[in-house]
Amino acid sequence: MRGSAMQGRQIEIRPFGPEHLEAAVRLSREAGWPHRLEDWKVALDLSEGIVAVDSDNEVVGTTLLTSYGTDCATINMVIVATSMRGRGLGRCLMDAALALAGERPLRLVATTDGLPLYEKLGFRQTGTIVQHQGQVAATQKPGNTEVATTADIAAITDLDRAAFGADRSVLIARFAALGEFAVIRRDDKVAAFACLRTFGRGEVVGPVVAANIEDAKSLLSHFMSRKTGAFLRVDIGAETGLGPWLASHSLSHVGGGIAMARPVAARSYSSTVTTFALANQALG
């Protein structure tokens, strides 16, 4: 859509570069999202991006495509400036992201407002994402978790691949540099893991990958026991059953989104572990 007019305003679609980050932060704040400049930098480093720029060289739209090899990609950070909504700019940004994606299977988390557009583009609902956050209530430290070591990253990456269905080794390595991991071991092997990192208004726990909900609770408690009174966020699938437990620890349900995919295919891989909490809604 290079140089096209959109209801009286010239709009150009460009690659998202570091020079657009501060404008992207302003857009996300306008949308009520908590992302800091540092959060945008991480997302862009892991992704390819597109921005929409008007004739005044103002960024009026963004989207990112985060690819996990050829296995799949997530489309995220789709934001249109309030002044440009209802003019078809969201569709233009999505068309550009789809072109970047090529033949990769795609996933995204939709808002209610974005749902009609994504359905028109062939995405279908696969689940519901529930966001919990708040100041952590006092939590007992579990006895079955421990701090992960550098030597555990390969096993953590393998477990994440088994649960997510795609190779996210680059993301796991970046999170290891940014934050910290906890693990549960059985028979001297990593059986479950969770990650804590700074994000938004405080910190986020995710991904959390485990074989059962009790292990997931233990991993969450590992970090929560150290964070009494701190602001923490956890994004979960509604089907995980973690919602009531998180709420009982003062992490209230504050929103979420609709998990979607294109195409929706039967799970072609088997796994004994499940993703109980997402890295965040953007990255899956």
C-alpha positions as CSV (number, residue, x, y, z in Angstrom):
1,M,0.0,0.0,0.0
2,R,3.0,2.3,-0.6
3,G,1.9,5.9,-1.1
4,S,-1.8,5.0,-1.1
5,A,-4.5,7.4,0.0
6,M,-6.8,6.4,2.9
7,Q,-9.8,8.6,3.3
8,G,-7.8,11.8,2.7
9,R,-4.5,10.7,4.3
10,Q,-1.5,9.3,2.5
11,I,-0.3,6.2,4.2
12,E,2.9,4.2,3.5
13,I,3.6,0.7,4.8
14,R,7.3,0.3,5.8
15,P,9.5,-2.2,7.5
16,F,9.5,-1.7,11.3
17,G,12.9,-0.4,12.4
18,P,14.4,0.7,15.7
19,E,13.6,4.3,14.7
20,H,9.9,3.5,15.1
21,L,10.1,2.1,18.6
22,E,9.3,5.3,20.6
23,A,6.2,5.9,18.3
24,A,5.1,2.3,18.9
25,V,5.3,2.8,22.6
26,R,3.0,5.8,22.3
27,L,0.5,3.8,20.2
28,S,0.4,1.0,22.7
29,R,-0.1,3.4,25.5
30,E,-3.0,5.0,23.6
31,A,-4.5,1.5,23.2
32,G,-4.2,1.0,27.0
33,W,-1.4,-1.6,26.8
34,P,1.4,-1.7,29.4
35,H,4.4,-2.3,27.1
36,R,7.6,-0.4,27.9
37,L,10.2,0.6,25.4
38,E,12.2,-2.4,26.6
39,D,9.3,-4.7,25.9
40,W,8.9,-3.4,22.4
41,K,12.6,-3.8,21.8
42,V,12.5,-7.5,22.8
43,A,9.4,-8.2,20.7
44,L,11.0,-6.5,17.6
45,D,14.3,-8.3,18.1
46,L,12.4,-11.6,18.0
47,S,10.2,-10.6,15.0
48,E,9.8,-8.9,11.7
49,G,7.7,-5.8,11.8
50,I,5.6,-3.4,9.7
51,V,4.5,0.1,10.4
52,A,2.0,2.4,8.7
53,V,3.3,6.0,8.4
54,D,1.3,9.0,7.3
55,S,2.3,12.0,5.2
56,D,3.6,13.8,8.3
57,N,5.9,10.8,9.0
58,E,3.8,9.8,12.0
59,V,3.5,6.1,12.8
60,V,-0.2,5.4,12.8
61,G,-0.1,1.6,12.9
62,T,2.1,-1.4,13.8
63,T,2.1,-5.2,13.5
64,L,4.8,-7.8,14.2
65,L,5.3,-11.3,12.9
66,T,7.2,-13.6,15.3
67,S,8.4,-16.7,13.4
68,Y,9.4,-19.9,15.1
69,G,11.4,-21.4,12.2
70,T,9.1,-22.8,9.6
71,D,6.9,-24.5,12.2
72,C,4.6,-21.5,12.8
73,A,4.4,-17.8,13.5
74,T,2.4,-15.5,15.7
75,I,1.0,-12.2,14.5
76,N,1.0,-9.6,17.3
77,M,1.1,-6.0,18.4
78,V,-1.5,-5.1,15.8
79,I,-2.3,-1.5,16.7
80,V,-4.1,1.2,14.7
81,A,-4.1,4.9,16.0
82,T,-7.4,6.0,17.3
83,S,-7.6,8.7,14.6
84,M,-7.2,6.0,11.8
85,R,-9.6,3.4,13.0
86,G,-12.5,2.3,10.8
87,R,-10.6,3.1,7.6
88,G,-9.2,-0.3,6.6
89,L,-5.7,0.2,8.0
90,G,-5.9,-2.9,10.2
91,R,-6.6,-4.9,7.0
92,C,-3.6,-3.4,5.2
93,L,-1.3,-4.2,8.2
94,M,-2.6,-7.7,8.3
95,D,-2.2,-8.2,4.6
96,A,1.5,-7.1,4.9
97,A,2.0,-9.5,7.9
98,L,0.5,-12.4,5.9
99,A,2.8,-11.7,3.0
100,L,5.8,-11.9,5.4
101,A,4.4,-15.2,6.9
102,G,4.4,-17.0,3.6
103,E,3.2,-20.6,4.1
104,R,3.7,-20.7,7.9
105,P,0.8,-21.8,10.0
106,L,-0.3,-18.7,12.0
107,R,-1.5,-18.0,15.5
108,L,-2.7,-14.8,17.2
109,V,-4.7,-13.6,20.2
110,A,-7.6,-11.4,19.1
111,T,-9.5,-8.7,20.9
112,T,-13.3,-8.6,20.5
113,D,-12.9,-5.6,18.2
114,G,-10.4,-7.4,15.9
115,L,-12.3,-10.6,15.7
116,P,-14.4,-9.9,12.6
117,L,-11.3,-8.9,10.6
118,Y,-9.4,-12.0,11.6
119,E,-12.3,-14.3,10.8
120,K,-12.5,-12.7,7.3
121,L,-8.8,-13.6,6.9
122,G,-9.5,-17.2,7.7
123,F,-8.5,-17.4,11.3
124,R,-10.7,-19.5,13.6
125,Q,-11.0,-19.6,17.4
126,T,-9.0,-22.3,19.1
127,G,-9.4,-21.2,22.8
128,T,-9.7,-18.4,25.2
129,I,-6.8,-16.6,26.9
130,V,-7.3,-15.2,30.4
131,Q,-5.1,-12.5,31.9
132,H,-4.5,-12.5,35.6
133,Q,-2.6,-9.8,37.4
134,G,-2.2,-7.9,40.7
135,Q,-0.1,-7.6,43.8
136,V,0.9,-11.0,44.9
137,A,-0.5,-12.4,48.2
138,A,1.8,-14.2,50.6
139,T,2.6,-17.6,49.1
140,Q,4.3,-20.6,50.6
141,K,7.6,-21.6,48.9
142,P,7.2,-25.1,47.4
143,G,9.6,-27.9,48.2
144,N,9.9,-29.4,44.8
145,T,11.3,-26.5,42.6
146,E,14.7,-25.2,42.1
147,V,16.5,-22.4,40.2
148,A,17.5,-23.5,36.7
149,T,21.1,-23.6,35.6
150,T,22.6,-22.7,32.2
151,A,22.9,-26.4,31.6
152,D,19.1,-26.8,31.9
153,I,18.3,-24.5,28.9
154,A,18.5,-27.3,26.3
155,A,16.1,-29.4,28.3
156,I,13.8,-26.4,28.9
157,T,13.9,-25.7,25.1
158,D,12.9,-29.3,24.4
159,L,10.0,-29.2,26.8
160,D,8.8,-25.9,25.4
161,R,8.9,-27.4,21.9
162,A,6.9,-30.4,23.0
163,A,4.2,-28.3,24.6
164,F,4.0,-25.4,22.0
165,G,4.5,-27.5,18.9
166,A,7.3,-25.4,17.5
167,D,11.0,-24.6,18.0
168,R,11.3,-21.5,20.2
169,S,15.0,-21.9,21.1
170,V,15.7,-18.3,20.2
171,L,12.9,-17.0,22.5
172,I,14.0,-19.3,25.3
173,A,17.6,-18.2,25.0
174,R,16.5,-14.5,25.0
175,F,14.4,-15.0,28.1
176,A,17.3,-16.8,29.9
177,A,19.4,-13.7,29.3
178,L,16.5,-11.3,30.4
179,G,15.0,-13.2,33.4
180,E,15.3,-16.5,35.3
181,F,13.9,-20.0,35.0
182,A,12.8,-22.4,37.7
183,V,12.5,-26.2,37.2
184,I,11.1,-29.3,38.7
185,R,13.3,-32.4,38.3
186,R,12.3,-36.0,38.3
187,D,14.9,-38.8,37.9
188,D,17.5,-36.1,37.5
189,K,15.8,-34.7,34.4
190,V,13.9,-31.4,33.9
191,A,10.2,-32.4,34.0
192,A,8.7,-28.9,34.1
193,F,9.8,-25.2,34.0
194,A,8.7,-21.6,34.4
195,C,10.2,-18.3,33.5
196,L,10.0,-14.9,35.3
197,R,11.0,-11.7,33.6
198,T,10.3,-7.9,33.8
199,F,7.5,-6.8,31.6
200,G,4.9,-4.0,31.6
201,R,3.9,-2.8,35.0
202,G,6.0,-5.3,36.9
203,E,6.9,-8.9,36.0
204,V,5.3,-11.7,34.1
205,V,5.5,-15.5,34.7
206,G,5.5,-17.4,31.5
207,P,5.9,-19.7,29.8
208,V,5.0,-22.3,32.3
209,V,5.2,-25.9,31.0
210,A,4.3,-28.9,33.1
211,A,2.7,-32.3,32.9
212,N,-0.1,-31.4,35.4
213,I,-1.7,-28.5,37.2
214,E,0.0,-29.2,40.6
215,D,3.4,-28.9,39.0
216,A,2.3,-25.6,37.3
217,K,1.1,-24.3,40.7
218,S,4.4,-25.2,42.3
219,L,6.4,-23.4,39.6
220,L,4.2,-20.3,39.9
221,S,4.5,-20.4,43.7
222,H,8.3,-20.6,43.3
223,F,8.3,-17.1,42.1
224,M,5.2,-15.8,43.9
225,S,6.7,-16.8,47.3
226,R,9.5,-14.2,46.7
227,K,7.2,-11.5,45.3
228,T,4.7,-10.7,48.1
229,G,3.2,-7.3,47.3
230,A,4.9,-7.0,43.9
231,F,2.9,-6.6,40.7
232,L,2.8,-9.9,38.7
233,R,1.0,-10.9,35.5
234,V,0.2,-14.4,34.2
235,D,-1.6,-15.2,30.9
236,I,-3.2,-18.6,30.8
237,G,-5.5,-20.7,28.7
238,A,-9.0,-20.8,30.2
239,E,-8.9,-24.6,29.9
240,T,-5.9,-25.0,32.2
241,G,-8.1,-24.5,35.3
242,L,-5.5,-22.2,36.9
243,G,-7.8,-19.2,37.1
244,P,-9.5,-19.8,40.5
245,W,-6.1,-20.6,42.1
246,L,-4.5,-17.4,40.7
247,A,-7.5,-15.3,41.9
248,S,-7.1,-16.8,45.4
249,H,-3.6,-15.4,45.4
250,S,-4.7,-11.9,44.6
251,L,-4.0,-12.2,40.8
252,S,-7.4,-11.1,39.5
253,H,-8.9,-11.9,36.1
254,V,-8.6,-8.5,34.3
255,G,-9.3,-9.5,30.7
256,G,-7.8,-11.6,28.0
257,G,-8.4,-12.5,24.4
258,I,-9.5,-15.1,21.8
259,A,-6.8,-17.6,20.7
260,M,-7.0,-18.1,16.9
261,A,-5.2,-20.0,14.2
262,R,-4.9,-20.2,10.5
263,P,-5.3,-23.0,9.5
264,V,-6.8,-24.9,12.4
265,A,-5.3,-28.4,12.2
266,A,-5.5,-31.4,14.4
267,R,-2.5,-31.5,16.7
268,S,0.0,-33.6,14.9
269,Y,2.4,-34.1,17.8
270,S,2.0,-35.9,21.0
271,S,3.2,-34.6,24.3
272,T,3.0,-35.3,28.0
273,V,3.4,-31.6,28.9
274,T,1.2,-28.6,28.5
275,T,1.7,-24.9,28.3
276,F,-0.1,-23.7,31.4
277,A,1.0,-20.0,31.0
278,L,2.0,-18.2,27.9
279,A,5.2,-16.2,27.4
280,N,2.6,-13.4,26.9
281,Q,-0.3,-12.9,24.6
282,A,1.9,-11.6,21.8
283,L,4.5,-14.4,21.7
284,G,2.3,-17.4,22.6
